[in-house]
Amino acid sequence: MTSDSSHWRNWPLAERERQYSPSSCVAAIAPYLAAYAALSRAAEGQLRCQKNLLWGERADETFDYFPARSAAAPLLIYFHGGYWQELSKNESLFAAPDCVANGIAFAAIDYTLAPRAALGTIVEQCRRAIASLYRQAATLGFDARRIYVAGNSAGAHLAAMLLVAGWQTAYRLADDVVAGAVLLSGIYDLEPLLGTYIDAALHLTDADVAMLSPLRRKLGRPVKTIIAWGENETAEFKRQSRAYASALVGSGFPVSAFEVAGANHFDIVIGLVNRANVLGAATIELIHGTRNKDA
């Protein structure tokens, strides 16, 4: 397939749906979901974890938090994928042990899933979550000046919406409240999803595409960003990642964009902060720079 950004418009619906179905590149997704859950339960068992803390007022506006040893540690906030319709923070704690081992506090965010919430509402929830955690920094024990965000798939979209200009004003936050981002296998232009099975629960409109596509929004203050995707992904996920990386670079963002050899849409995130692989090493360098940090 060509990487031309408009080429998808010529595809039949079935091809567009295949291109935007991550499971089309793996034999089955169940083993990956089971791994997320098992690793998350292991993290809860190994480390001090504060469960179901509130970032909002609703029962699903919660987060799980793993403190680092130092109250001056940076914080990595993770937004889960699932096409804004599935999964939760409970299967999203797998990066916590690597974070804590590398002197980074970790939080996984819950948000209301579609169709109970529109995508615009979900985006605003994630922004409110950032504001809430920022204001809880002293209580939780992390450096409010070093908040980093990460996400996979739909979670990468949500994290990318924190890089657009202007949203911070409504929450009385500085424009540099997010210090950097790690975006994995994301969706940065929503238009190809219109009319697909993915859209059945989202009911996206043209206005949503314009307002909620990171690729179509003015970018805010440049921050260090990683854009990564797996070798074993569809051409469209790769194209969207490259296109967003290019847009960030064009707006002055320091960007590291790369393909992770042997990885797919589902397992790439397991190595998010594992210094033994290329992604984890890049994440740690983004957060800590060249300094060697202890937990």
SULRAGI-V536961 format. One record per residue. N is the residue number from 1. RES is the residue in one small letter. D_CENTER is the distance of its C-alpha to the mean C-alpha in whole Angstrom. Layout:
<<N	RES	D_CENTER> <N	RES	D_CENTER>>
This chain:
<<1	m	26> <2	t	26> <3	s	23> <4	d	25> <5	s	22> <6	s	25> <7	h	26> <8	w	24> <9	r	26> <10	n	29> <11	w	28> <12	p	29> <13	l	27> <14	a	27> <15	e	26> <16	r	23> <17	e	22> <18	r	22> <19	q	20> <20	y	17> <21	s	18> <22	p	16> <23	s	18> <24	s	21> <25	c	20> <26	v	21> <27	a	24> <28	a	22> <29	i	19> <30	a	21> <31	p	21> <32	y	17> <33	l	17> <34	a	20> <35	a	18> <36	y	15> <37	a	18> <38	a	20> <39	l	18> <40	s	17> <41	r	20> <42	a	22> <43	a	19> <44	e	21> <45	g	24> <46	q	24> <47	l	23> <48	r	23> <49	c	21> <50	q	21> <51	k	20> <52	n	19> <53	l	20> <54	l	20> <55	w	17> <56	g	19> <57	e	22> <58	r	22> <59	a	22> <60	d	18> <61	e	17> <62	t	16> <63	f	15> <64	d	16> <65	y	16> <66	f	18> <67	p	20> <68	a	21> <69	r	24> <70	s	25> <71	a	24> <72	a	23> <73	a	20> <74	p	17> <75	l	14> <76	l	10> <77	i	8> <78	y	6> <79	f	5> <80	h	6> <81	g	7> <82	g	11> <83	y	12> <84	w	11> <85	q	15> <86	e	14> <87	l	13> <88	s	13> <89	k	12> <90	n	15> <91	e	14> <92	s	11> <93	l	13> <94	f	14> <95	a	12> <96	a	15> <97	p	18> <98	d	17> <99	c	15> <100	v	19> <101	a	21> <102	n	20> <103	g	20> <104	i	17> <105	a	16> <106	f	13> <107	a	12> <108	a	10> <109	i	10> <110	d	12> <111	y	13> <112	t	15> <113	l	15> <114	a	17> <115	p	20> <116	r	21> <117	a	18> <118	a	18> <119	l	15> <120	g	16> <121	t	17> <122	i	13> <123	v	12> <124	e	15> <125	q	14> <126	c	11> <127	r	13> <128	r	15> <129	a	13> <130	i	13> <131	a	17> <132	s	18> <133	l	16> <134	y	18> <135	r	21> <136	q	21> <137	a	20> <138	a	24> <139	t	24> <140	l	21> <141	g	22> <142	f	20> <143	d	20> <144	a	19> <145	r	19> <146	r	17> <147	i	13> <148	y	10> <149	v	7> <150	a	4> <151	g	1> <152	n	5> <153	s	7> <154	a	7> <155	g	4> <156	a	3> <157	h	6> <158	l	6> <159	a	5> <160	a	7> <161	m	10> <162	l	10> <163	l	12> <164	v	14> <165	a	18> <166	g	20> <167	w	17> <168	q	18> <169	t	22> <170	a	22> <171	y	21> <172	r	23> <173	l	20> <174	a	21> <175	d	19> <176	d	18> <177	v	16> <178	v	13> <179	a	14> <180	g	12> <181	a	8> <182	v	7> <183	l	5> <184	l	7> <185	s	9> <186	g	8> <187	i	10> <188	y	11> <189	d	15> <190	l	16> <191	e	19> <192	p	20> <193	l	18> <194	l	21> <195	g	24> <196	t	22> <197	y	22> <198	i	18> <199	d	20> <200	a	22> <201	a	20> <202	l	18> <203	h	22> <204	l	20> <205	t	23> <206	d	23> <207	a	23> <208	d	19> <209	v	19> <210	a	20> <211	m	18> <212	l	15> <213	s	14> <214	p	13> <215	l	15> <216	r	18> <217	r	17> <218	k	19> <219	l	17> <220	g	17> <221	r	18> <222	p	17> <223	v	15> <224	k	14> <225	t	12> <226	i	11> <227	i	10> <228	a	11> <229	w	12> <230	g	15> <231	e	18> <232	n	19> <233	e	17> <234	t	19> <235	a	20> <236	e	18> <237	f	14> <238	k	16> <239	r	17> <240	q	15> <241	s	13> <242	r	16> <243	a	17> <244	y	14> <245	a	15> <246	s	18> <247	a	18> <248	l	16> <249	v	19> <250	g	21> <251	s	20> <252	g	21> <253	f	17> <254	p	18> <255	v	16> <256	s	16> <257	a	15> <258	f	16> <259	e	16> <260	v	16> <261	a	20> <262	g	20> <263	a	17> <264	n	16> <265	h	13> <266	f	13> <267	d	14> <268	i	12> <269	v	10> <270	i	13> <271	g	14> <272	l	11> <273	v	13> <274	n	16> <275	r	19> <276	a	21> <277	n	19> <278	v	18> <279	l	14> <280	g	15> <281	a	17> <282	a	15> <283	t	13> <284	i	16> <285	e	18> <286	l	15> <287	i	15> <288	h	19> <289	g	20> <290	t	23> <291	r	24> <292	n	25> <293	k	24> <294	d	25> <295	a	23>>
